[in-house]
Amino acid sequence: MQNLMYDQKLEKRLNRLTVSKYLFRLRAETPLRLPPYKGSAFHGAFGHALKRISPFYYQEIFEPGNDGAKPKPFVLLPPLDAEEHYSAGHLFTCELTLFGKAEQFFPICHAALEFLGREMGLGQNRGKFSVEGVEQACPFGADGFSTDVQSLTCQDIAESCSVPIINDCLTIHLPTRLRLKSDGHLLSQAPEFDLFLVRLLGRINTLSSLYGGGRMVEPELREQLITLARERIRLDPIGTDACWRELPRFSGRQQQWMKFGGLLGSVTWQGAAEDFHRTTG
């Protein structure tokens, strides 16, 4: 496994993509009515607010590329609670992650969230909220956020994540819905690790190529990792509780409620986890 060990070449590749993650601390100024799954509400409202204040930046952020088919350079994480009613004065948070060159869009994204809360409102009753403060993610610290930190590279993140390997197992937790396709169909059960890894490496390389300094995982290493995953790592059904869940979301484009399902819970794989741990630092 020596050719899979962490080396200086991999370290340089991990520096090809930066990640800027921001925590917005929000306060409800009027009552808010929100669905249990808030991702669609936040994502759609954020997009509408951005389009209102700057159609140009909306195009750059929400519809990158001429056909809008490229992965968006951001992730907006809503509050993960299931509360449907926020009373006035309620404090809540959302997180915004910008990849690579998209870091330059932070000021306009900040302005869009403030405009959304102050002018447009959020939820079924268009409740108003204010942005109380913004913090940026840091690799070390008690809560992982700070008011004085720069963008992180994937190398920074790898060095700060000292994950203990227990019984040669690897576990991921899915607080938001995971939607993976195999043979053109959405998976309704937890995936084997090789399939998960193929999708993960593909997305990392795409983001790094579009918004960073080029492909992060070279073809040779990619094939080695996938082969190792296919031959030596298996799903652990005892340690896995992820299941498919459907929750309604409102489609602004179609003006109707729709089902939006995905895998929630945790997934555990067993075998050769230590090798992957060493490969990534």
Secondary structure, DSSP 8 states (H G I E B T S, - for coil): -GGGS--HHHHHHHTT-EEEEEEEEEEESS-EE--SS-HHHHHHHHHHHHHHH-HHHHHHHHS-SSSS-S--SEEEE---S---EE-TT-EEEEEEEEEGGGGGGHHHHHHHHHHIIIII-BTTTTB-EEEEEEEEE-SSSSSSEESS---EEHHHHHHH-----BTTEEEEEEEEEE--EETTEE-SS---HHHHHHHHHHHHHHHHHHHSSS-SS-HHHHHHHHHHHHHH-EE-SSS---EEEEEEEEETTTTEEEEEEEEEEEEEEESSHHHHHHHT-
